[in-house]
């Protein structure tokens, strides 16, 4: 996989983890699944960042996301 794909996958997992954590707290349950997904998101983001020469800056994220979406559409 390309480092941009790791970045986008990690961002997607992070976005999915947030509602899971909020839902668990609102139901007075421990946020186990949300926490596992958040840790997985952090691991994938870190892996993608280390594979990219020089890492990613905040301004690189939209370009990476649009590039991965463009690859998926083609």
Number of C-alpha atoms within 10 A of each C-alpha: 6 10 20 23 19 23 25 23 19 24 19 12 20 21 14 15 22 14 12 18 19 14 15 15 12 11 9 9 11 13 17 12 13 21 16 12 20 22 16 17 24 17 14 22 23 15 15 23 18 13 15 14 9 8 12 17 8 7 8 11 15 11 12 18 17 13 15 18 13 10 10 8 7 5
